[in-house]
Structures are given as C-alpha cells and as structure tokens.
Amino acid sequence: MGAAVISPRSNSQQPALVANILFSAASLLGLWLIVSILRSGRLK
C-alpha cells in the first residue's frame, strides 16, 4: 500500500523506481499466496 501511495506523488526517478519494485514484489507475493491456497485444496 505504501508503495502505491508513494509512486504517483514522487517527482524524482529514484523513489518512483523503489516504489515500483516494492509494488511488484508485493504483487508477486500475493499471487504466490493465492496459487498456494488454491493448490492446497483447503479452500472449502
């Protein structure tokens, strides 16, 4: 969430780059969590 808030407000390139990297990492971890929950079969 913090990276998504920082990204549009930053004026220089470095904070935007860090925010984009953190946002990408959080997205990948969230996707990995969803896939592992679906594969475990314990969703029901």
Long-range contacts (C-beta under 8 A, 24 or more apart in sequence): none
